[in-house]
Amino acid sequence: MGKIILRLDRVMADRKMSLNELSEKVGVANVNLSKLKNGHISAVRFSTLSAICEALSCQPGDILEYDPTAEEEE
């Protein structure tokens, strides 16, 4: 089975937005956004994803990518 890869760090860099700034705009704690950015999560709420997309002016597909060849970590 493939794996979902998080590209939040890339989108943030493209927009020149810091984790602190995104945290303030989205209303999510720095530590939780850091876990999301580093791929240390197993789920994300649609409301959080929507807020991130609004703050970064992007689409969910800019942040999430599916790699059918990658192995899922357990």
PDB file of N, CA, C, O and CB in Angstrom:
ATOM      1  N   MET A   1       0.838  -1.174   0.000  1.00  0.00           N
ATOM      2  CA  MET A   1       0.000   0.000   0.000  1.00  0.00           C
ATOM      3  C   MET A   1       0.888   1.244   0.000  1.00  0.00           C
ATOM      4  O   MET A   1       1.967   1.238   0.591  1.00  0.00           O
ATOM      5  CB  MET A   1      -0.956  -0.006   1.215  1.00  0.00           C
ATOM      6  N   GLY A   2       0.444   2.285  -0.648  1.00  0.00           N
ATOM      7  CA  GLY A   2       1.183   3.538  -0.734  1.00  0.00           C
ATOM      8  C   GLY A   2       1.113   4.353   0.546  1.00  0.00           C
ATOM      9  O   GLY A   2       0.663   3.877   1.589  1.00  0.00           O
ATOM     10  N   LYS A   3       1.563   5.573   0.440  1.00  0.00           N
ATOM     11  CA  LYS A   3       1.694   6.435   1.614  1.00  0.00           C
ATOM     12  C   LYS A   3       1.323   7.870   1.249  1.00  0.00           C
ATOM     13  O   LYS A   3       1.608   8.331   0.144  1.00  0.00           O
ATOM     14  CB  LYS A   3       3.133   6.374   2.183  1.00  0.00           C
ATOM     15  N   ILE A   4       0.686   8.573   2.187  1.00  0.00           N
ATOM     16  CA  ILE A   4       0.407   9.994   2.037  1.00  0.00           C
ATOM     17  C   ILE A   4       1.636  10.767   2.529  1.00  0.00           C
ATOM     18  O   ILE A   4       2.128  10.537   3.634  1.00  0.00           O
ATOM     19  CB  ILE A   4      -0.891  10.411   2.830  1.00  0.00           C
ATOM     20  N   ILE A   5       2.117  11.677   1.697  1.00  0.00           N
ATOM     21  CA  ILE A   5       3.286  12.491   2.038  1.00  0.00           C
ATOM     22  C   ILE A   5       2.819  13.924   2.248  1.00  0.00           C
ATOM     23  O   ILE A   5       2.082  14.475   1.431  1.00  0.00           O
ATOM     24  CB  ILE A   5       4.388  12.414   0.919  1.00  0.00           C
ATOM     25  N   LEU A   6       3.256  14.517   3.347  1.00  0.00           N
ATOM     26  CA  LEU A   6       2.882  15.896   3.674  1.00  0.00           C
ATOM     27  C   LEU A   6       3.919  16.860   3.107  1.00  0.00           C
ATOM     28  O   LEU A   6       5.122  16.688   3.306  1.00  0.00           O
ATOM     29  CB  LEU A   6       2.749  16.085   5.209  1.00  0.00           C
ATOM     30  N   ARG A   7       3.439  17.863   2.408  1.00  0.00           N
ATOM     31  CA  ARG A   7       4.311  18.866   1.781  1.00  0.00           C
ATOM     32  C   ARG A   7       4.103  20.252   2.374  1.00  0.00           C
ATOM     33  O   ARG A   7       4.364  21.254   1.709  1.00  0.00           O
ATOM     34  CB  ARG A   7       4.065  18.911   0.279  1.00  0.00           C
ATOM     35  N   LEU A   8       3.636  20.321   3.614  1.00  0.00           N
ATOM     36  CA  LEU A   8       3.362  21.609   4.251  1.00  0.00           C
ATOM     37  C   LEU A   8       4.620  22.463   4.323  1.00  0.00           C
ATOM     38  O   LEU A   8       4.557  23.671   4.095  1.00  0.00           O
ATOM     39  CB  LEU A   8       2.789  21.400   5.653  1.00  0.00           C
ATOM     40  N   ASP A   9       5.758  21.859   4.636  1.00  0.00           N
ATOM     41  CA  ASP A   9       6.994  22.627   4.735  1.00  0.00           C
ATOM     42  C   ASP A   9       7.343  23.307   3.415  1.00  0.00           C
ATOM     43  O   ASP A   9       7.801  24.450   3.406  1.00  0.00           O
ATOM     44  CB  ASP A   9       8.138  21.724   5.170  1.00  0.00           C
ATOM     45  N   ARG A  10       7.128  22.610   2.305  1.00  0.00           N
ATOM     46  CA  ARG A  10       7.423  23.175   0.987  1.00  0.00           C
ATOM     47  C   ARG A  10       6.501  24.360   0.674  1.00  0.00           C
ATOM     48  O   ARG A  10       6.951  25.396   0.186  1.00  0.00           O
ATOM     49  CB  ARG A  10       7.283  22.095  -0.099  1.00  0.00           C
ATOM     50  N   VAL A  11       5.209  24.189   0.962  1.00  0.00           N
ATOM     51  CA  VAL A  11       4.243  25.260   0.679  1.00  0.00           C
ATOM     52  C   VAL A  11       4.531  26.470   1.570  1.00  0.00           C
ATOM     53  O   VAL A  11       4.456  27.609   1.110  1.00  0.00           O
ATOM     54  CB  VAL A  11       2.783  24.761   0.898  1.00  0.00           C
ATOM     55  N   MET A  12       4.856  26.232   2.831  1.00  0.00           N
ATOM     56  CA  MET A  12       5.196  27.333   3.724  1.00  0.00           C
ATOM     57  C   MET A  12       6.432  28.080   3.227  1.00  0.00           C
ATOM     58  O   MET A  12       6.471  29.310   3.263  1.00  0.00           O
ATOM     59  CB  MET A  12       5.429  26.813   5.146  1.00  0.00           C
ATOM     60  N   ALA A  13       7.424  27.355   2.772  1.00  0.00           N
ATOM     61  CA  ALA A  13       8.644  27.982   2.252  1.00  0.00           C
ATOM     62  C   ALA A  13       8.334  28.796   1.002  1.00  0.00           C
ATOM     63  O   ALA A  13       8.842  29.905   0.838  1.00  0.00           O
ATOM     64  CB  ALA A  13       9.716  26.915   1.941  1.00  0.00           C
ATOM     65  N   ASP A  14       7.505  28.249   0.124  1.00  0.00           N
ATOM     66  CA  ASP A  14       7.113  28.976  -1.093  1.00  0.00           C
ATOM     67  C   ASP A  14       6.417  30.291  -0.753  1.00  0.00           C
ATOM     68  O   ASP A  14       6.589  31.289  -1.452  1.00  0.00           O
ATOM     69  CB  ASP A  14       6.190  28.107  -1.964  1.00  0.00           C
ATOM     70  N   ARG A  15       5.629  30.287   0.326  1.00  0.00           N
ATOM     71  CA  ARG A  15       4.870  31.480   0.722  1.00  0.00           C
ATOM     72  C   ARG A  15       5.654  32.360   1.694  1.00  0.00           C
ATOM     73  O   ARG A  15       5.191  33.426   2.100  1.00  0.00           O
ATOM     74  CB  ARG A  15       3.543  31.071   1.357  1.00  0.00           C
ATOM     75  N   LYS A  16       6.869  31.885   2.064  1.00  0.00           N
ATOM     76  CA  LYS A  16       7.710  32.598   3.038  1.00  0.00           C
ATOM     77  C   LYS A  16       6.958  32.859   4.343  1.00  0.00           C
ATOM     78  O   LYS A  16       6.986  33.963   4.888  1.00  0.00           O
ATOM     79  CB  LYS A  16       8.200  33.928   2.445  1.00  0.00           C
ATOM     80  N   MET A  17       6.285  31.813   4.828  1.00  0.00           N
ATOM     81  CA  MET A  17       5.510  31.929   6.054  1.00  0.00           C
ATOM     82  C   MET A  17       6.122  31.031   7.131  1.00  0.00           C
ATOM     83  O   MET A  17       6.404  29.857   6.892  1.00  0.00           O
ATOM     84  CB  MET A  17       4.024  31.557   5.805  1.00  0.00           C
ATOM     85  N   SER A  18       6.319  31.597   8.303  1.00  0.00           N
ATOM     86  CA  SER A  18       6.891  30.848   9.420  1.00  0.00           C
ATOM     87  C   SER A  18       5.808  30.003  10.096  1.00  0.00           C
ATOM     88  O   SER A  18       4.612  30.211   9.893  1.00  0.00           O
ATOM     89  CB  SER A  18       7.547  31.808  10.442  1.00  0.00           C
ATOM     90  N   LEU A  19       6.260  29.057  10.894  1.00  0.00           N
ATOM     91  CA  LEU A  19       5.340  28.217  11.647  1.00  0.00           C
ATOM     92  C   LEU A  19       4.535  29.063  12.633  1.00  0.00           C
ATOM     93  O   LEU A  19       3.340  28.830  12.819  1.00  0.00           O
ATOM     94  CB  LEU A  19       6.107  27.108  12.390  1.00  0.00           C
ATOM     95  N   ASN A  20       5.182  30.042  13.263  1.00  0.00           N
ATOM     96  CA  ASN A  20       4.478  30.926  14.202  1.00  0.00           C
ATOM     97  C   ASN A  20       3.384  31.717  13.502  1.00  0.00           C
ATOM     98  O   ASN A  20       2.272  31.836  14.015  1.00  0.00           O
ATOM     99  CB  ASN A  20       5.462  31.888  14.876  1.00  0.00           C
ATOM    100  N   GLU A  21       3.699  32.256  12.328  1.00  0.00           N
ATOM    101  CA  GLU A  21       2.710  33.044  11.583  1.00  0.00           C
ATOM    102  C   GLU A  21       1.538  32.174  11.157  1.00  0.00           C
ATOM    103  O   GLU A  21       0.383  32.580  11.284  1.00  0.00           O
ATOM    104  CB  GLU A  21       3.356  33.699  10.349  1.00  0.00           C
ATOM    105  N   LEU A  22       1.831  30.972  10.651  1.00  0.00           N
ATOM    106  CA  LEU A  22       0.758  30.070  10.237  1.00  0.00           C
ATOM    107  C   LEU A  22      -0.086  29.670  11.434  1.00  0.00           C
ATOM    108  O   LEU A  22      -1.311  29.603  11.335  1.00  0.00           O
ATOM    109  CB  LEU A  22       1.331  28.821   9.548  1.00  0.00           C
ATOM    110  N   SER A  23       0.550  29.407  12.556  1.00  0.00           N
ATOM    111  CA  SER A  23      -0.167  29.036  13.777  1.00  0.00           C
ATOM    112  C   SER A  23      -1.154  30.123  14.181  1.00  0.00           C
ATOM    113  O   SER A  23      -2.290  29.822  14.548  1.00  0.00           O
ATOM    114  CB  SER A  23       0.821  28.772  14.921  1.00  0.00           C
ATOM    115  N   GLU A  24      -0.734  31.376  14.115  1.00  0.00           N
ATOM    116  CA  GLU A  24      -1.610  32.493  14.467  1.00  0.00           C
ATOM    117  C   GLU A  24      -2.785  32.602  13.498  1.00  0.00           C
ATOM    118  O   GLU A  24      -3.918  32.834  13.920  1.00  0.00           O
ATOM    119  CB  GLU A  24      -0.818  33.805  14.482  1.00  0.00           C
ATOM    120  N   LYS A  25      -2.522  32.436  12.202  1.00  0.00           N
ATOM    121  CA  LYS A  25      -3.579  32.574  11.192  1.00  0.00           C
ATOM    122  C   LYS A  25      -4.579  31.427  11.252  1.00  0.00           C
ATOM    123  O   LYS A  25      -5.771  31.626  11.018  1.00  0.00           O
ATOM    124  CB  LYS A  25      -2.970  32.648   9.800  1.00  0.00           C
ATOM    125  N   VAL A  26      -4.099  30.235  11.562  1.00  0.00           N
ATOM    126  CA  VAL A  26      -4.946  29.039  11.543  1.00  0.00           C
ATOM    127  C   VAL A  26      -5.638  28.811  12.892  1.00  0.00           C
ATOM    128  O   VAL A  26      -6.718  28.224  12.948  1.00  0.00           O
ATOM    129  CB  VAL A  26      -4.110  27.811  11.173  1.00  0.00           C
ATOM    130  N   GLY A  27      -5.012  29.277  13.973  1.00  0.00           N
ATOM    131  CA  GLY A  27      -5.581  29.048  15.303  1.00  0.00           C
ATOM    132  C   GLY A  27      -5.306  27.658  15.826  1.00  0.00           C
ATOM    133  O   GLY A  27      -6.094  27.099  16.589  1.00  0.00           O
ATOM    134  N   VAL A  28      -4.175  27.100  15.407  1.00  0.00           N
ATOM    135  CA  VAL A  28      -3.747  25.772  15.864  1.00  0.00           C
ATOM    136  C   VAL A  28      -2.396  25.945  16.554  1.00  0.00           C
ATOM    137  O   VAL A  28      -1.554  26.714  16.093  1.00  0.00           O
ATOM    138  CB  VAL A  28      -3.653  24.736  14.662  1.00  0.00           C
ATOM    139  N   ALA A  29      -2.195  25.237  17.646  1.00  0.00           N
ATOM    140  CA  ALA A  29      -0.957  25.357  18.418  1.00  0.00           C
ATOM    141  C   ALA A  29       0.269  25.039  17.565  1.00  0.00           C
ATOM    142  O   ALA A  29       0.231  24.173  16.692  1.00  0.00           O
ATOM    143  CB  ALA A  29      -1.000  24.429  19.632  1.00  0.00           C
ATOM    144  N   ASN A  30       1.346  25.754  17.835  1.00  0.00           N
ATOM    145  CA  ASN A  30       2.620  25.550  17.142  1.00  0.00           C
ATOM    146  C   ASN A  30       3.052  24.086  17.131  1.00  0.00           C
ATOM    147  O   ASN A  30       3.486  23.557  16.107  1.00  0.00           O
ATOM    148  CB  ASN A  30       3.701  26.392  17.789  1.00  0.00           C
ATOM    149  N   VAL A  31       2.925  23.445  18.289  1.00  0.00           N
ATOM    150  CA  VAL A  31       3.383  22.060  18.411  1.00  0.00           C
ATOM    151  C   VAL A  31       2.594  21.142  17.484  1.00  0.00           C
ATOM    152  O   VAL A  31       3.161  20.215  16.904  1.00  0.00           O
ATOM    153  CB  VAL A  31       3.256  21.577  19.865  1.00  0.00           C
ATOM    154  N   ASN A  32       1.294  21.389  17.337  1.00  0.00           N
ATOM    155  CA  ASN A  32       0.480  20.545  16.459  1.00  0.00           C
ATOM    156  C   ASN A  32       0.802  20.788  14.989  1.00  0.00           C
ATOM    157  O   ASN A  32       0.842  19.846  14.198  1.00  0.00           O
ATOM    158  CB  ASN A  32      -1.003  20.797  16.711  1.00  0.00           C
ATOM    159  N   LEU A  33       1.032  22.053  14.620  1.00  0.00           N
ATOM    160  CA  LEU A  33       1.426  22.340  13.240  1.00  0.00           C
ATOM    161  C   LEU A  33       2.803  21.775  12.947  1.00  0.00           C
ATOM    162  O   LEU A  33       3.061  21.318  11.833  1.00  0.00           O
ATOM    163  CB  LEU A  33       1.409  23.850  12.974  1.00  0.00           C
ATOM    164  N   SER A  34       3.682  21.799  13.923  1.00  0.00           N
ATOM    165  CA  SER A  34       5.021  21.235  13.749  1.00  0.00           C
ATOM    166  C   SER A  34       4.935  19.733  13.475  1.00  0.00           C
ATOM    167  O   SER A  34       5.640  19.214  12.609  1.00  0.00           O
ATOM    168  CB  SER A  34       5.889  21.503  14.999  1.00  0.00           C
ATOM    169  N   LYS A  35       4.071  19.042  14.212  1.00  0.00           N
ATOM    170  CA  LYS A  35       3.878  17.607  13.981  1.00  0.00           C
ATOM    171  C   LYS A  35       3.328  17.358  12.583  1.00  0.00           C
ATOM    172  O   LYS A  35       3.743  16.416  11.907  1.00  0.00           O
ATOM    173  CB  LYS A  35       2.931  17.010  15.037  1.00  0.00           C
ATOM    174  N   LEU A  36       2.407  18.190  12.154  1.00  0.00           N
ATOM    175  CA  LEU A  36       1.845  18.067  10.813  1.00  0.00           C
ATOM    176  C   LEU A  36       2.925  18.313   9.762  1.00  0.00           C
ATOM    177  O   LEU A  36       3.053  17.558   8.799  1.00  0.00           O
ATOM    178  CB  LEU A  36       0.675  19.053  10.623  1.00  0.00           C
ATOM    179  N   LYS A  37       3.689  19.369   9.961  1.00  0.00           N
ATOM    180  CA  LYS A  37       4.744  19.735   9.017  1.00  0.00           C
ATOM    181  C   LYS A  37       5.792  18.633   8.884  1.00  0.00           C
ATOM    182  O   LYS A  37       6.310  18.391   7.793  1.00  0.00           O
ATOM    183  CB  LYS A  37       5.412  21.033   9.454  1.00  0.00           C
ATOM    184  N   ASN A  38       6.102  17.969   9.994  1.00  0.00           N
ATOM    185  CA  ASN A  38       7.137  16.944   9.996  1.00  0.00           C
ATOM    186  C   ASN A  38       6.604  15.541   9.737  1.00  0.00           C
ATOM    187  O   ASN A  38       7.364  14.573   9.762  1.00  0.00           O
ATOM    188  CB  ASN A  38       7.856  16.963  11.302  1.00  0.00           C
ATOM    189  N   GLY A  39       5.302  15.427   9.487  1.00  0.00           N
ATOM    190  CA  GLY A  39       4.722  14.133   9.154  1.00  0.00           C
ATOM    191  C   GLY A  39       4.528  13.202  10.326  1.00  0.00           C
ATOM    192  O   GLY A  39       4.423  11.990  10.137  1.00  0.00           O
ATOM    193  N   HIS A  40       4.476  13.739  11.540  1.00  0.00           N
ATOM    194  CA  HIS A  40       4.315  12.915  12.728  1.00  0.00           C
ATOM    195  C   HIS A  40       2.861  12.847  13.187  1.00  0.00           C
ATOM    196  O   HIS A  40       2.579  12.882  14.385  1.00  0.00           O
ATOM    197  CB  HIS A  40       5.183  13.447  13.847  1.00  0.00           C
ATOM    198  N   ILE A  41       1.948  12.752  12.238  1.00  0.00           N
ATOM    199  CA  ILE A  41       0.525  12.640  12.545  1.00  0.00           C
ATOM    200  C   ILE A  41      -0.066  11.503  11.713  1.00  0.00           C
ATOM    201  O   ILE A  41       0.518  11.074  10.719  1.00  0.00           O
ATOM    202  CB  ILE A  41      -0.221  13.988  12.265  1.00  0.00           C
ATOM    203  N   SER A  42      -1.213  11.033  12.131  1.00  0.00           N
ATOM    204  CA  SER A  42      -1.889   9.990  11.355  1.00  0.00           C
ATOM    205  C   SER A  42      -3.230  10.469  10.820  1.00  0.00           C
ATOM    206  O   SER A  42      -3.877   9.769  10.041  1.00  0.00           O
ATOM    207  CB  SER A  42      -2.088   8.741  12.206  1.00  0.00           C
ATOM    208  N   ALA A  43      -3.655  11.671  11.240  1.00  0.00           N
ATOM    209  CA  ALA A  43      -4.935  12.212  10.785  1.00  0.00           C
ATOM    210  C   ALA A  43      -4.897  13.733  10.873  1.00  0.00           C
ATOM    211  O   ALA A  43      -4.140  14.312  11.652  1.00  0.00           O
ATOM    212  CB  ALA A  43      -6.113  11.641  11.626  1.00  0.00           C
ATOM    213  N   VAL A  44      -5.734  14.363  10.054  1.00  0.00           N
ATOM    214  CA  VAL A  44      -5.883  15.814  10.112  1.00  0.00           C
ATOM    215  C   VAL A  44      -7.365  16.120   9.885  1.00  0.00           C
ATOM    216  O   VAL A  44      -7.999  15.534   9.007  1.00  0.00           O
ATOM    217  CB  VAL A  44      -4.964  16.542   9.042  1.00  0.00           C
ATOM    218  N   ARG A  45      -7.903  17.029  10.671  1.00  0.00           N
ATOM    219  CA  ARG A  45      -9.311  17.414  10.525  1.00  0.00           C
ATOM    220  C   ARG A  45      -9.478  18.252   9.275  1.00  0.00           C
ATOM    221  O   ARG A  45      -8.599  19.035   8.913  1.00  0.00           O
ATOM    222  CB  ARG A  45      -9.810  18.191  11.769  1.00  0.00           C
ATOM    223  N   PHE A  46     -10.606  18.082   8.624  1.00  0.00           N
ATOM    224  CA  PHE A  46     -10.894  18.889   7.440  1.00  0.00           C
ATOM    225  C   PHE A  46     -10.932  20.368   7.789  1.00  0.00           C
ATOM    226  O   PHE A  46     -10.512  21.199   6.983  1.00  0.00           O
ATOM    227  CB  PHE A  46     -12.222  18.463   6.809  1.00  0.00           C
ATOM    228  N   SER A  47     -11.423  20.711   8.965  1.00  0.00           N
ATOM    229  CA  SER A  47     -11.483  22.124   9.360  1.00  0.00           C
ATOM    230  C   SER A  47     -10.070  22.707   9.475  1.00  0.00           C
ATOM    231  O   SER A  47      -9.842  23.856   9.098  1.00  0.00           O
ATOM    232  CB  SER A  47     -12.241  22.282  10.705  1.00  0.00           C
ATOM    233  N   THR A  48      -9.132  21.926   9.991  1.00  0.00           N
ATOM    234  CA  THR A  48      -7.742  22.372  10.086  1.00  0.00           C
ATOM    235  C   THR A  48      -7.129  22.492   8.707  1.00  0.00           C
ATOM    236  O   THR A  48      -6.442  23.469   8.409  1.00  0.00           O
ATOM    237  CB  THR A  48      -6.919  21.408  10.948  1.00  0.00           C
ATOM    238  N   LEU A  49      -7.373  21.501   7.864  1.00  0.00           N
ATOM    239  CA  LEU A  49      -6.857  21.532   6.502  1.00  0.00           C
ATOM    240  C   LEU A  49      -7.418  22.728   5.736  1.00  0.00           C
ATOM    241  O   LEU A  49      -6.690  23.387   4.993  1.00  0.00           O
ATOM    242  CB  LEU A  49      -7.197  20.227   5.772  1.00  0.00           C
ATOM    243  N   SER A  50      -8.693  23.006   5.913  1.00  0.00           N
ATOM    244  CA  SER A  50      -9.317  24.163   5.264  1.00  0.00           C
ATOM    245  C   SER A  50      -8.681  25.465   5.724  1.00  0.00           C
ATOM    246  O   SER A  50      -8.398  26.345   4.910  1.00  0.00           O
ATOM    247  CB  SER A  50     -10.819  24.191   5.549  1.00  0.00           C
ATOM    248  N   ALA A  51      -8.455  25.589   7.025  1.00  0.00           N
ATOM    249  CA  ALA A  51      -7.850  26.811   7.572  1.00  0.00           C
ATOM    250  C   ALA A  51      -6.420  26.989   7.066  1.00  0.00           C
ATOM    251  O   ALA A  51      -6.002  28.109   6.774  1.00  0.00           O
ATOM    252  CB  ALA A  51      -7.862  26.773   9.111  1.00  0.00           C
ATOM    253  N   ILE A  52      -5.671  25.899   6.962  1.00  0.00           N
ATOM    254  CA  ILE A  52      -4.297  25.965   6.439  1.00  0.00           C
ATOM    255  C   ILE A  52      -4.323  26.393   4.979  1.00  0.00           C
ATOM    256  O   ILE A  52      -3.539  27.246   4.564  1.00  0.00           O
ATOM    257  CB  ILE A  52      -3.576  24.595   6.589  1.00  0.00           C
ATOM    258  N   CYS A  53      -5.217  25.804   4.204  1.00  0.00           N
ATOM    259  CA  CYS A  53      -5.325  26.157   2.783  1.00  0.00           C
ATOM    260  C   CYS A  53      -5.702  27.624   2.607  1.00  0.00           C
ATOM    261  O   CYS A  53      -5.186  28.300   1.717  1.00  0.00           O
ATOM    262  CB  CYS A  53      -6.362  25.264   2.085  1.00  0.00           C
ATOM    263  N   GLU A  54      -6.597  28.114   3.452  1.00  0.00           N
ATOM    264  CA  GLU A  54      -6.988  29.527   3.370  1.00  0.00           C
ATOM    265  C   GLU A  54      -5.806  30.433   3.706  1.00  0.00           C
ATOM    266  O   GLU A  54      -5.546  31.414   3.009  1.00  0.00           O
ATOM    267  CB  GLU A  54      -8.170  29.820   4.320  1.00  0.00           C
ATOM    268  N   ALA A  55      -5.091  30.094   4.785  1.00  0.00           N
ATOM    269  CA  ALA A  55      -3.963  30.919   5.220  1.00  0.00           C
ATOM    270  C   ALA A  55      -2.829  30.929   4.196  1.00  0.00           C
ATOM    271  O   ALA A  55      -2.147  31.941   4.031  1.00  0.00           O
ATOM    272  CB  ALA A  55      -3.440  30.421   6.560  1.00  0.00           C
ATOM    273  N   LEU A  56      -2.627  29.800   3.506  1.00  0.00           N
ATOM    274  CA  LEU A  56      -1.529  29.684   2.542  1.00  0.00           C
ATOM    275  C   LEU A  56      -1.972  29.911   1.097  1.00  0.00           C
ATOM    276  O   LEU A  56      -1.160  29.837   0.175  1.00  0.00           O
ATOM    277  CB  LEU A  56      -0.892  28.322   2.661  1.00  0.00           C
ATOM    278  N   SER A  57      -3.252  30.185   0.905  1.00  0.00           N
ATOM    279  CA  SER A  57      -3.812  30.368  -0.451  1.00  0.00           C
ATOM    280  C   SER A  57      -3.414  29.206  -1.358  1.00  0.00           C
ATOM    281  O   SER A  57      -2.816  29.393  -2.418  1.00  0.00           O
ATOM    282  CB  SER A  57      -3.331  31.711  -1.069  1.00  0.00           C
ATOM    283  N   CYS A  58      -3.763  28.003  -0.908  1.00  0.00           N
ATOM    284  CA  CYS A  58      -3.404  26.806  -1.665  1.00  0.00           C
ATOM    285  C   CYS A  58      -4.563  25.811  -1.662  1.00  0.00           C
ATOM    286  O   CYS A  58      -5.603  26.055  -1.050  1.00  0.00           O
ATOM    287  CB  CYS A  58      -2.134  26.155  -1.081  1.00  0.00           C
ATOM    288  N   GLN A  59      -4.372  24.710  -2.339  1.00  0.00           N
ATOM    289  CA  GLN A  59      -5.337  23.623  -2.389  1.00  0.00           C
ATOM    290  C   GLN A  59      -4.825  22.459  -1.533  1.00  0.00           C
ATOM    291  O   GLN A  59      -3.618  22.354  -1.320  1.00  0.00           O
ATOM    292  CB  GLN A  59      -5.584  23.168  -3.858  1.00  0.00           C
ATOM    293  N   PRO A  60      -5.711  21.580  -1.035  1.00  0.00           N
ATOM    294  CA  PRO A  60      -5.257  20.432  -0.255  1.00  0.00           C
ATOM    295  C   PRO A  60      -4.207  19.590  -1.000  1.00  0.00           C
ATOM    296  O   PRO A  60      -3.293  19.045  -0.383  1.00  0.00           O
ATOM    297  CB  PRO A  60      -6.448  19.560   0.112  1.00  0.00           C
ATOM    298  N   GLY A  61      -4.344  19.492  -2.308  1.00  0.00           N
ATOM    299  CA  GLY A  61      -3.381  18.723  -3.095  1.00  0.00           C
ATOM    300  C   GLY A  61      -1.990  19.334  -3.128  1.00  0.00           C
ATOM    301  O   GLY A  61      -1.026  18.663  -3.496  1.00  0.00           O
ATOM    302  N   ASP A  62      -1.876  20.609  -2.745  1.00  0.00           N
ATOM    303  CA  ASP A  62      -0.555  21.231  -2.646  1.00  0.00           C
ATOM    304  C   ASP A  62       0.169  20.769  -1.384  1.00  0.00           C
ATOM    305  O   ASP A  62       1.398  20.794  -1.315  1.00  0.00           O
ATOM    306  CB  ASP A  62      -0.680  22.764  -2.656  1.00  0.00           C
ATOM    307  N   ILE A  63      -0.609  20.350  -0.388  1.00  0.00           N
ATOM    308  CA  ILE A  63      -0.055  19.961   0.913  1.00  0.00           C
ATOM    309  C   ILE A  63       0.065  18.442   1.046  1.00  0.00           C
ATOM    310  O   ILE A  63       1.003  17.936   1.662  1.00  0.00           O
ATOM    311  CB  ILE A  63      -0.928  20.514   2.043  1.00  0.00           C
ATOM    312  N   LEU A  64      -0.894  17.724   0.461  1.00  0.00           N
ATOM    313  CA  LEU A  64      -0.944  16.267   0.566  1.00  0.00           C
ATOM    314  C   LEU A  64      -0.635  15.630  -0.777  1.00  0.00           C
ATOM    315  O   LEU A  64      -1.131  16.067  -1.815  1.00  0.00           O
ATOM    316  CB  LEU A  64      -2.318  15.805   1.070  1.00  0.00           C
ATOM    317  N   GLU A  65       0.185  14.598  -0.745  1.00  0.00           N
ATOM    318  CA  GLU A  65       0.542  13.876  -1.969  1.00  0.00           C
ATOM    319  C   GLU A  65       0.485  12.382  -1.685  1.00  0.00           C
ATOM    320  O   GLU A  65       0.900  11.932  -0.617  1.00  0.00           O
ATOM    321  CB  GLU A  65       1.961  14.293  -2.483  1.00  0.00           C
ATOM    322  N   TYR A  66      -0.021  11.623  -2.629  1.00  0.00           N
ATOM    323  CA  TYR A  66      -0.076  10.175  -2.480  1.00  0.00           C
ATOM    324  C   TYR A  66       1.031   9.545  -3.308  1.00  0.00           C
ATOM    325  O   TYR A  66       1.135   9.796  -4.509  1.00  0.00           O
ATOM    326  CB  TYR A  66      -1.459   9.623  -2.903  1.00  0.00           C
ATOM    327  N   ASP A  67       1.860   8.724  -2.664  1.00  0.00           N
ATOM    328  CA  ASP A  67       2.937   8.004  -3.351  1.00  0.00           C
ATOM    329  C   ASP A  67       2.617   6.516  -3.287  1.00  0.00           C
ATOM    330  O   ASP A  67       2.781   5.890  -2.241  1.00  0.00           O
ATOM    331  CB  ASP A  67       4.343   8.312  -2.708  1.00  0.00           C
ATOM    332  N   PRO A  68       2.158   5.944  -4.407  1.00  0.00           N
ATOM    333  CA  PRO A  68       1.768   4.532  -4.396  1.00  0.00           C
ATOM    334  C   PRO A  68       2.955   3.578  -4.227  1.00  0.00           C
ATOM    335  O   PRO A  68       2.757   2.403  -3.918  1.00  0.00           O
ATOM    336  CB  PRO A  68       1.039   4.200  -5.675  1.00  0.00           C
ATOM    337  N   THR A  69       4.170   4.061  -4.422  1.00  0.00           N
ATOM    338  CA  THR A  69       5.342   3.184  -4.323  1.00  0.00           C
ATOM    339  C   THR A  69       5.980   3.219  -2.946  1.00  0.00           C
ATOM    340  O   THR A  69       6.812   2.367  -2.635  1.00  0.00           O
ATOM    341  CB  THR A  69       6.369   3.570  -5.360  1.00  0.00           C
ATOM    342  N   ALA A  70       5.610   4.182  -2.117  1.00  0.00           N
ATOM    343  CA  ALA A  70       6.220   4.314  -0.779  1.00  0.00           C
ATOM    344  C   ALA A  70       5.583   3.307   0.177  1.00  0.00           C
ATOM    345  O   ALA A  70       4.406   2.967   0.053  1.00  0.00           O
ATOM    346  CB  ALA A  70       6.053   5.771  -0.226  1.00  0.00           C
ATOM    347  N   GLU A  71       6.375   2.848   1.117  1.00  0.00           N
ATOM    348  CA  GLU A  71       5.888   1.908   2.134  1.00  0.00           C
ATOM    349  C   GLU A  71       5.371   2.689   3.337  1.00  0.00           C
ATOM    350  O   GLU A  71       6.019   3.625   3.805  1.00  0.00           O
ATOM    351  CB  GLU A  71       7.011   0.918   2.565  1.00  0.00           C
ATOM    352  N   GLU A  72       4.222   2.303   3.823  1.00  0.00           N
ATOM    353  CA  GLU A  72       3.630   2.925   5.000  1.00  0.00           C
ATOM    354  C   GLU A  72       4.421   2.488   6.224  1.00  0.00           C
ATOM    355  O   GLU A  72       4.718   1.303   6.374  1.00  0.00           O
ATOM    356  CB  GLU A  72       2.123   2.548   5.142  1.00  0.00           C
ATOM    357  N   GLU A  73       4.774   3.447   7.124  1.00  0.00           N
ATOM    358  CA  GLU A  73       5.466   3.125   8.362  1.00  0.00           C
ATOM    359  C   GLU A  73       4.459   2.647   9.398  1.00  0.00           C
ATOM    360  O   GLU A  73       3.334   3.145   9.457  1.00  0.00           O
ATOM    361  CB  GLU A  73       6.254   4.346   8.886  1.00  0.00           C
ATOM    362  N   GLU A  74       4.859   1.695  10.202  1.00  0.00           N
ATOM    363  CA  GLU A  74       3.949   1.191  11.243  1.00  0.00           C
ATOM    364  C   GLU A  74       4.430   1.539  12.604  1.00  0.00           C
ATOM    365  O   GLU A  74       3.786   1.193  13.594  1.00  0.00           O
ATOM    366  CB  GLU A  74       3.782  -0.298  11.141  1.00  0.00           C
TER     367      GLU A  74
END
